[in-house]
Amino acid sequence: MDSVDGIRDRLREFAAARDWEQYHTPKNLAMALSGEAGELVAELQWLDGAPGPVEGPLKERLADEAADVLLYLIRLADVAGIDLVKAANAKIDRNETRFPPAT
């Protein structure tokens, strides 16, 4: 799948095939998302913070954890009836007003 909608649909099918919809409440999904975000942070916690591209095994672990965060976010948005692309664009619009460029 190469779109948010495609991933959303695949996640719906995945959950339905396992009868997991009963567990996919906004609260449960938000808690799972938080846990996965923590796992993503844990991969970077004790690094020196040097800028630059990430390579090798760390990149693979970050990709796995970032994917978990994305998947839970997409599932949460679906269950909550949120259009993530629309919400993201609206947030950027608000931030453009809140944080104008330096002149």
Summary of the structure (lengths in Angstrom):
residues: 103
radius of gyration: 16.6
end to end distance: 41.4
largest distance: 54.6
contacts: 218
relative contact order: 0.13
helix: 74%
strand: 0%
